[in-house]
Amino acid sequence: MSGFFLQHRHAFVASFIRLFVAIDPVGTLPVFLALTEGMSLARRREVSFEAVSFALVICVGFMILGDSIFHFMGITEADFRIAGGLILLVLAMIDLLIPGKPAVSEQATVGLFPLAMPLIAGPATLTTTLILAKGEDYGYAFTSLSLCINFGLLLLVLLSANIITRLLGISALRAASKLVMVLLAALSVNLIRVGIAQAVMEIRP
């Protein structure tokens, strides 16, 4: 088994890098801090494990059933991107436009929504996972291994969020959380824009 992976290490490295870029652990941290602002240390750790676990299950399930789901429901990658973008946009608008009302309360299932889906296991991650699994050079083995390692790294980053909180301070984090929501709104618009562009290309004769 070790000889097999050594022989195909370039395929593994390529799949790992693609998924690392799609998952973006560093870019996920500011959003995580904004969504879990005010939570206790224990709750934030719990949310970290919930988010990564749910996202991994979603990605593995989508890797296996993605094509069948798309075909059965008659949807495309463009539809998926637009839907994910709309969800993120609504989340950002609630946080930015409703004074004193956070986008997600501590009692809500924040680990599942919106962290696991659609932030971590979003259109980019799910689409990349499906494409890699179907590729001859990568397959399910390398894709699954790359997913596990990438989500392990993401978990370490999220568990370190409290250290970052102590270093930066509460006031700075509160200010940053609003900036992050603006960036999140921009990201959602990008997903919608790319999805619409893909949809237009698909219907062109």
N, C-alpha and C positions, 0 to 999 in steps of 0.2 A: 504493500500500500504506500509506504514512504517513497519507494522508488517511482511509483506512478506520479505522485505529486511533484517530485523533483524533476521528472521528465517534462511535466507540463506546468512548471512554475511560472513561466511567462504568461500563460493563460490565466492562472490564478491571480497574479499581480495585476493584470489588466482588468479583470473582473472586480478585484478589490478596489482599485483606484476609481473605476466608474461608479461603483456604489458609494464610495466615500464622498465623492463629489455630489452625488444625488442626495444622500442623507444629510451631509453638511453638518457634522456635530458642532463645530465652532459657531456656525451661523444659527444653530438651533438654541444655543445657550441663552442669548439675550431674550428671545421670545419666551423661553421657559421661565426666566427670572421675572419677566413682566406678568405672566399668567399666574405665577405662584406667589406673587407679592403678598406679604402679610401672613403666609402660612407658617406653621411651626416647623421646627427642624425635622421632627419625626414625620409630619405629614408631607413635607417636601421630598424626603427620601422615599416615602411610600409612593408618591406620585411618579417619581423617577422610575422606580421598578415597574409600576403599572404601565406607564407610557411606553417604555422600551419593550416590555413583554407583549403588550397588545399589538404594537407596531410589528414586531417580529412574526407574531401569529398571522396578522393581516398580510404581510409580505409573502410568507410561505404559502398561505392559502391562495393568494392571488397568483403566485408563481405556478401553482398546480392547476387552478381553475379559471384563470384570467381569460384565456381565449374562449373557453366555453361560455363564460358569463357574458362577455361582450357579444358573442355570436347569438346567444339565446335572447338577449335583451335588445339586440340590434343597435348597440351603441359603439362609438369609436373612441380612440384616444383623445380626439378633439373634444368630444362631449365630456369625457372624464376631466380634462383640464378645465373646461369652462365651469363645470359643477364645483370642483375643488376651489377654484378662484372665487366663485360667488360666496361660498361658505366662509372663506377667510375674510372676504371684504365685509360681510355682515358682522363678523366677530370684531374686526377692527373698528367699524363705525359705531358699534354699541359702546365700546370702550372710550372712543374719542368724543362722542357727541352727547352721551347721557351723563351729566355730572354726578359724581359720587356713586355710580353704579358700575362695578367692574364687569368685564365681559364674561368672566366665569367665576362663580362663587366657590369657596372652599368645599362646600357640601356637594357640589356637582361632581360628576365623573370626569374631572379634568384630565385624568390620565388617559382615558379613552378618547374623549373629545374635548378640546381640539388638538391635544398634543399628539397622541398616537395617530389619529386620523382627523384632519388631513395634513397636519404639520410635518410629522416624521414620515409616516407612510403615505405621502402625498402622491400626486400624479407623476412627478419626476422619479421618485423611488420605485413606485410600483411598475411604471413603464420600463425603467431600466432593468428591474428584476426579471420581468417577463421576457424582454429581448435577450438578456444574457442566458437565461435558462433554455431558450429555444435555439441559441446559437450552437453550431457544431464545435467551436473552439472552447466553449465554456461548459454548457450543460448544467444539469441540476446539481451535480456534486460541487463544482467550483462555486456556483452561484449561492448555494446554501451555506457553504463554508465562509464565503465572503460576507454574506449577510450576518452570520453569527459574530464574526470578528468585528465588523463595523458597528453592530449594535452594542457589543461589549465596550468598545471605545466610547460610544455615545453615552452609555450608562456611567462610565467613569467621569465623563465631562459633566453630566448633570448632577452627579453626587458631589462634585466639587463646587457646586453653585454657592453653597453657604460660605465657603472660603472667600469667594469673589465678593459676596455680599458684605462680609466684614471688612474687606480691603477698600471697597468703594464707598460704603455707607448707605443708609436708607434714603436720604434726600437725593443723592445722585442716582440711585436706582429708580426712584419714583419718577424723576425727570426723564431718565433713559427709557422707562417703560412706555411713556407717551410717544417718544421718538420711535421706539420699536414698533408701536402700533401704526404709525404713519408708514414706516417701511413695510410693515405687513400688508397694509392697504395697497402700497405700490406693487408688492409681490403678487397680490391677488389680481390686480389689474393686468400684470404681465401674463399670468396664467390664462386669464380670460382672452387677452389679445392674441396670444399664441394659439389658443384653442380655436378662436374664430378664424384666424389665418389658415390653420390646418383644415378646418371645415370647408372654407372657401376653395382651397386647393382640391379637396376631395370631390366636390360637386362640379368642378370645371370639366367640360368635355375633353 
